[in-house]
Amino acid sequence: MPAPRTPRRVASVIRLRPEHADRYRELHRAAPGPVLDALSRAHVTNYSIFLRDHTLFAYFEYTGDDYEADMAAIAADPETQQWWTLTDPCQQPLDSAQPGERWVTGAELFHLD
């Protein structure tokens, strides 16, 4: 029996526009099932979003074999695209984001199992 694969840990950051903070919280209290299903189909597990000082920190674990293809499948999902039309106006990319980039990925500096 093969050893279980260690999940890929992904952390990313974006700002939350203060004037949209209540709306963003409201949206995430009722995240649509089809959006959550798209994440699951793409092998995204243990997904959390944290908030501190108008900065959103997201963390998830990826358990699939083709990260780029699975992320592209999420981005191509019509339900997810609709969800993003609601959530994107609440967010403001960091100054270090590249043009067109929203959530910026952080480098893992330390991990304790």
C-alpha positions in Angstrom: 0.0 0.0 0.0 1.5 3.4 -1.0 2.2 5.9 1.7 -0.4 8.7 1.9 0.7 11.8 0.0 1.5 14.9 2.0 -0.9 17.7 0.9 0.4 20.8 -0.7 -0.3 23.7 1.8 -1.4 26.9 0.2 -1.7 30.3 1.9 -2.7 33.5 0.3 -3.5 37.1 1.2 -5.7 39.9 0.0 -7.1 43.1 1.6 -10.8 43.4 2.6 -12.3 46.7 1.8 -13.6 48.0 5.1 -16.8 49.4 3.5 -17.6 45.8 2.3 -16.6 43.9 5.5 -20.2 43.2 6.6 -21.2 42.0 3.0 -18.1 39.7 2.8 -19.0 38.1 6.1 -22.6 37.7 5.1 -21.6 36.1 1.8 -19.4 33.6 3.5 -22.0 32.6 6.1 -23.9 31.1 3.2 -21.3 30.1 0.6 -23.1 28.3 -2.2 -23.0 24.5 -2.3 -22.0 24.4 -6.0 -18.9 26.6 -5.2 -17.9 24.4 -2.4 -18.5 21.3 -4.6 -16.1 22.8 -7.2 -13.4 23.2 -4.6 -13.9 19.6 -3.4 -13.7 18.3 -7.0 -10.5 20.2 -7.4 -9.0 18.4 -4.4 -9.1 21.4 -2.1 -9.5 20.5 1.5 -9.2 22.1 4.9 -10.0 25.5 3.5 -10.2 28.5 5.9 -10.2 32.2 5.6 -9.1 34.4 8.5 -9.5 38.2 8.9 -7.2 40.6 10.8 -6.9 44.3 10.3 -8.7 44.3 7.0 -6.4 41.6 5.7 -7.8 38.2 4.6 -5.6 35.2 5.0 -6.7 32.0 3.2 -5.3 28.6 3.8 -6.1 25.3 2.2 -4.5 21.9 1.4 -4.4 20.5 -2.1 -4.4 16.7 -2.4 -4.6 16.3 -6.2 -2.0 15.5 -8.9 -2.3 18.5 -11.1 -2.6 21.8 -9.2 -2.6 24.1 -12.2 -5.4 22.1 -14.0 -7.5 21.9 -10.8 -7.2 25.6 -10.2 -8.1 26.3 -13.8 -11.2 24.0 -13.4 -12.3 26.1 -10.4 -11.7 29.3 -12.4 -13.8 27.9 -15.3 -16.7 26.8 -13.1 -19.7 29.1 -13.9 -21.0 29.0 -10.3 -17.6 30.0 -9.0 -17.4 32.8 -11.6 -20.8 34.1 -10.4 -19.6 33.9 -6.7 -16.5 35.9 -7.6 -18.7 38.7 -9.1 -20.1 39.0 -5.5 -16.8 38.6 -3.5 -14.3 40.4 -5.8 -15.7 43.9 -5.2 -15.1 43.3 -1.4 -11.4 42.7 -1.9 -8.4 44.8 -2.8 -5.2 43.1 -4.0 -2.0 43.9 -2.2 0.4 46.4 -3.7 2.8 43.6 -4.5 0.2 41.7 -6.6 1.0 41.4 -10.3 -1.5 43.0 -12.8 -4.6 40.8 -12.9 -3.5 38.9 -9.7 -5.9 39.0 -6.8 -5.0 36.7 -3.9 -1.2 36.6 -3.6 0.4 33.4 -2.4 2.7 33.5 0.6 5.9 31.5 0.9 5.9 28.8 3.7 8.6 29.7 6.1 7.8 27.2 8.9 5.6 24.1 9.4 5.1 21.8 12.4 3.3 18.5 12.0 
